[in-house]
Amino acid sequence: MAILRLLADGTLDPGFDVDGVAVNGGAGLEYAQELVIDSVGRIVVAGATETTPGGSTDLIVWRYNDDGSLDSSFDFDGMVTHNNAAGGDSYDLGDAVTIDADGKILVTGYSYGIGSGNGELAVWRFNADGTLDDTFNSDGIAVHADAAGSAGKFDMGRSVVVDGSGRIVVTGSSHNASNADMAVWRFNPDGSLDTNFDSDGVVIHRNAAGGASEDLGREVALDAAGKVLVVGNSINSSGNYDMTIWRFNP
């Protein structure tokens, strides 16, 4: 995993880990998927780390100080890992990260459930010290499967934001019987699905570009009126990807 920090002129910043680059490596591959900077300038990175070379992965979150050193106040060594969120003891990965108004770290991605290839949406919430927040769904983790109605398929979060009421909005995808649908989940601050959002806390949309195939939400944002905006892609009737924007009422 590598972080590069550039000065405004595009050169590497020697004030960041001496040469402008901070790296971290374990026994196998490590993946950095997204980063965010907190209110005091610390760099929070989410991704995955292989438990053994070529093996399954655990969620990993790193926190770096502004100078590029790992922050030892975050789980003692600057990094925290978690596996088996959905009970499958296999692949866990953080694909997006944000920080809420209380300084808590929210990560979304996926975790394999019981059974090969059964990925479930996962949301982890960590306290500022790196411990899981047990006020969030009692153990710091919320998972959800089969949003598009096909059991044993794949659900994953790609982007996460927190609204002004502390509700957590995630976009990504959920597989139906044959392909992927765009999905939006909204969770209450306590980790439960918000039933005020489309009656069950989940919105699914398919076939936006007319191809009756894959739809995927890649990033989510909230406008000043609280409407949910998702950008991603949808396959058209020619089998190509079209850029797609969805907007939902709150």
C-alpha positions in Angstrom: 0.0 0.0 0.0 1.4 3.4 -0.9 0.4 7.0 -0.3 2.0 9.8 -2.3 1.7 13.5 -1.3 2.4 16.1 -3.9 3.1 19.8 -3.5 1.1 22.3 -5.5 3.7 22.2 -8.3 3.4 18.4 -8.7 6.6 17.5 -7.0 6.8 15.0 -4.2 6.5 16.6 -0.7 9.7 16.0 1.3 7.7 16.9 4.5 5.7 13.7 4.1 7.7 10.7 5.3 11.0 12.3 4.0 10.5 11.5 0.4 6.8 12.2 -0.2 5.8 8.5 -0.1 4.6 6.4 2.7 4.3 2.6 2.2 3.1 -0.3 4.2 3.4 -4.0 3.5 2.4 -7.3 5.1 2.8 -10.9 4.3 0.8 -10.7 1.1 -0.8 -8.0 -1.1 -2.3 -4.9 0.4 -4.9 -2.7 -1.3 -5.7 0.9 -0.6 -9.1 1.7 -2.0 -9.9 5.2 -0.7 -8.6 7.8 1.8 -10.1 10.7 3.7 -8.4 13.4 5.8 -9.8 14.1 9.3 -10.4 17.4 11.0 -6.8 17.5 12.4 -5.1 16.5 9.2 -4.6 12.8 9.8 -4.9 10.5 6.8 -7.4 7.6 7.0 -7.1 4.9 4.4 -9.3 1.9 3.9 -8.7 -1.3 1.9 -7.7 -4.9 2.3 -4.8 -7.0 3.3 -4.1 -10.6 2.5 -3.9 -12.9 5.5 -1.4 -15.1 3.7 0.1 -14.6 0.2 -2.6 -15.6 -2.3 -5.1 -16.1 0.5 -8.2 -14.4 1.7 -8.3 -10.8 2.7 -9.2 -8.8 5.8 -10.5 -5.3 6.0 -7.8 -2.9 7.0 -7.8 0.8 8.0 -4.6 2.7 8.4 -4.3 6.2 10.0 -1.2 8.3 9.3 -0.1 11.6 10.9 0.4 14.6 8.7 4.1 13.9 8.5 3.6 10.4 7.0 4.2 8.4 10.1 1.6 5.8 11.3 -0.5 7.2 14.1 0.2 5.1 17.2 -2.9 6.4 19.0 -5.0 4.5 16.5 -5.2 0.9 17.7 -1.6 1.3 19.1 0.2 0.7 15.8 -1.7 3.0 13.3 -3.8 0.2 11.7 -6.7 -2.0 12.5 -8.0 -5.1 10.7 -11.2 -7.0 10.8 -12.4 -10.3 9.2 -15.5 -12.4 9.1 -18.0 -9.6 9.3 -20.6 -11.7 7.4 -19.7 -15.0 8.9 -17.9 -16.6 6.0 -14.4 -16.3 7.3 -13.1 -15.5 3.8 -12.9 -12.1 2.0 -13.5 -8.8 3.7 -12.6 -5.5 1.9 -13.1 -1.8 2.6 -13.9 0.1 -0.6 -14.8 3.5 0.7 -14.3 5.6 3.9 -15.7 8.7 5.5 -15.7 10.4 8.9 -18.8 11.6 10.6 -19.4 14.7 12.7 -18.3 12.9 15.9 -15.0 11.8 14.3 -16.0 8.2 13.9 -14.7 6.3 10.9 -17.2 4.6 8.6 -16.0 2.1 6.0 -18.1 0.3 3.5 -17.3 -2.6 1.2 -18.2 -6.3 1.4 -17.7 -9.4 3.4 -18.2 -13.0 2.2 -21.0 -14.8 4.0 -21.4 -18.5 4.5 -21.1 -20.2 1.1 -18.6 -19.6 -1.7 -19.1 -16.3 -3.6 -21.8 -15.0 -1.3 -20.7 -11.4 -0.8 -22.7 -9.2 1.5 -22.7 -5.4 1.9 -20.8 -4.5 5.0 -20.5 -1.2 6.9 -18.0 -0.9 9.8 -17.9 2.0 12.2 -14.8 2.6 14.3 -14.2 5.0 17.2 -11.4 7.5 16.8 -9.1 5.2 18.8 -9.6 2.3 16.3 -12.0 0.2 18.3 -15.3 -0.9 16.8 -18.2 1.3 17.9 -20.5 -1.0 19.8 -23.3 1.6 19.7 -23.6 0.8 15.9 -25.6 -2.4 15.5 -24.3 -3.6 18.9 -20.9 -4.7 17.5 -19.8 -1.9 15.2 -20.8 -3.7 12.0 -23.9 -3.8 9.8 -24.3 -6.3 7.0 -27.0 -6.7 4.4 -27.5 -9.3 1.7 -29.8 -10.0 -1.3 -31.0 -6.4 -1.7 -32.0 -7.2 -5.4 -33.8 -10.3 -4.3 -31.5 -13.1 -5.4 -30.2 -15.1 -2.5 -26.5 -16.2 -2.5 -25.4 -13.5 -4.9 -23.2 -10.5 -4.3 -23.9 -7.1 -2.6 -21.2 -4.5 -2.1 -20.8 -0.9 -1.0 -18.7 1.5 -3.2 -19.2 4.9 -1.6 -20.5 6.2 1.7 -21.6 9.6 3.1 -23.3 10.7 6.3 -26.2 13.2 6.2 -27.0 16.0 8.6 -29.1 13.7 10.8 -26.2 11.2 11.1 -27.8 8.7 8.8 -25.4 6.7 6.6 -26.0 6.5 2.9 -24.2 3.8 0.9 -24.3 3.1 -2.8 -23.0 0.1 -4.8 -24.6 -2.9 -6.3 -26.6 -6.0 -5.6 -27.0 -9.0 -7.9 -30.4 -10.1 -9.1 -30.7 -13.6 -10.7 -28.6 -12.7 -13.7 -26.7 -9.4 -13.3 -26.1 -6.4 -11.0 -28.5 -3.7 -10.0 -27.6 -0.3 -8.7 -28.3 -0.2 -4.9 -28.6 2.5 -2.3 -28.9 1.7 1.4 -29.6 4.1 4.2 -28.9 3.2 7.8 -29.9 5.0 11.0 -27.1 6.2 13.3 -27.6 3.0 15.4 -26.9 0.8 12.4 -30.5 -0.3 11.6 -31.9 0.2 8.1 -33.9 3.4 7.9 -37.4 2.3 6.9 -38.3 5.9 6.0 -36.2 5.4 3.0 -38.3 3.5 0.4 -40.1 1.6 3.3 -37.2 -0.8 3.9 -34.0 1.3 3.8 -32.9 0.0 0.4 -33.5 1.3 -3.2 -32.8 -0.8 -6.2 -32.7 0.4 -9.8 -32.0 -1.6 -13.0 -31.8 -1.0 -16.7 -31.2 2.7 -16.6 -29.5 2.8 -20.0 -31.8 0.2 -21.6 -29.5 -2.8 -21.8 -31.2 -5.0 -19.2 -27.8 -5.8 -17.8 -25.4 -4.3 -15.2 -26.1 -1.1 -13.3 -23.6 0.1 -10.7 -23.4 3.0 -8.2 -19.9 4.2 -7.8 -20.1 7.5 -5.8 -22.8 9.0 -3.7 -23.4 12.6 -2.6 -26.1 14.7 -0.9 -27.3 18.1 -2.1 -28.4 21.0 0.0 -32.0 19.7 0.0 -30.9 16.3 1.2 -31.5 14.6 -2.1 -29.3 11.6 -2.8 -27.2 11.7 -5.9 -25.5 8.6 -7.3 -23.2 8.4 -10.2 -22.1 5.2 -11.9 -22.7 3.2 -15.0 -25.4 1.3 -16.8 -25.0 -1.0 -19.8 -27.0 0.1 -22.9 -28.6 -1.9 -25.6 -25.3 -2.2 -27.5 -23.6 -3.8 -24.6 -21.5 -0.6 -23.8 -21.3 1.3 -20.5 -23.1 4.6 -20.3 -22.4 7.2 -17.5 -25.5 7.4 -15.3 -26.7 9.8 -12.6 -29.6 8.9 -10.4 -31.2 11.4 -8.0 -33.5 10.2 -5.2 -35.7 12.2 -2.8 -34.7 11.9 0.8 
